[in-house]
C-alpha cells in the first residue's frame, strides 16, 4: 500500500509471506515480512527511500530487523529502477547491496 502525504512525501507498507529454501539442508521454510517505507522526491524522477523491515523465520523462530536506504529512478511512466543497501541490525541478519527494477501494469 502507498499513501501520498503532503509535500511530495509517500508512506508505504507491505506484508508478505514466503516459502524459502533452507541454506543448510534440502528443505523449505516459511518467512513473514513486514515493511514500513518513507520516500520523498530528491529531484524530478528520482526518489530517496528510507525503510525499516523485519522478517520472522517460523522454522528457526527468529526475527531479523533491517534498515534500508535507496535511490529510485523513474525511467518511464510505470518503470522504476532502484539501488541501495539492506543493513541487518542483528549479528545474524545479512547486510547487502541491491539493484532492482519494477513495472506497474
N, C-alpha and C positions, 0 to 999 in steps of 0.2 A: 504494500500500500504506500502511496505517496501523497502527502498533504502539502499544498502550496501555502506558505506562510507569507507574511508581509516582507517587503524589502528584498525580493528575489531569493528568499530562503526556502528550502524544502526539508521536510521531515519525512523519513521513510521508515518502514517497519516490515520485517519479513519473518515468517515462521516456516520451518522446513523439517521434514523427516527424510532420512536417507538410509539405504541399505548399502553398507560399505564392506569391502574385502578387508579381512584382518591382515595386519602386517606380518605376524609371526606364524600363521597357520592357514591352511586352505579352507577357510570358513568365512561367514559373513556376520556382521553385527549391525545393530540399528543405532543411529545417532539422531538427536534432536538438535536443531539450530535455531537461534533467535537473534535478530539484529535490530539495532536502532541506528539510523543514519541521519546525519545533518549535512546538507550541502548548500553551497552558495556560489553564484557566478563570480568567477575571477576576472574573466574577460568575456567578450561575446563568443559563444560556442565553447567555452572552457569553464568547467566547474571544479571547485575543490570540494573534497568529501572527507568527512570525519565519521568514523563508525566504531561502535562498540558491539561486540557479539560474543556469544558463548555457545559451546556445544556440550551436549551430555551424551556420553557413551553408555548405553544401557548394559552392555556386557561387562565393561570394566568398572561401572558405577563411578565414572569420573567426569567432572566438569573441566573444561578448558575455556579460559577467558582471553579475549583478544581486543586490542585497539588497532585500528587501521587508519591509514591516510592515503589518499589517492587524488589523481587528476583525471578528469573525464573530458574528452573532446568529442563534440558533435560533428561528424564528418558528412552527414546527410540528415534529412528530416527525421528519420526513425532509426539511424545508425549511430552508435557511440563506441568509442574506444577508450579504455581506461588502463592506468598503470599505477601501482602503489606498493605498499608494504602491509603485511599482516604481522602484527607483533604479539606473540603469545606472552601472557603475563606470568603463568606458572612455568616452573622449570621444565615440565613435561610438555608444555604447549609449544608447537612449532613456531618459528619465525621465518617468514618467506616473503619474497617479492612476487608480484603477479602482473600479468598483462591480460587484458580481456577485451571482448567485443560483445555488443548486444544489439539486437534488432527487435523492434516493436512492430508487430503486424496486426 
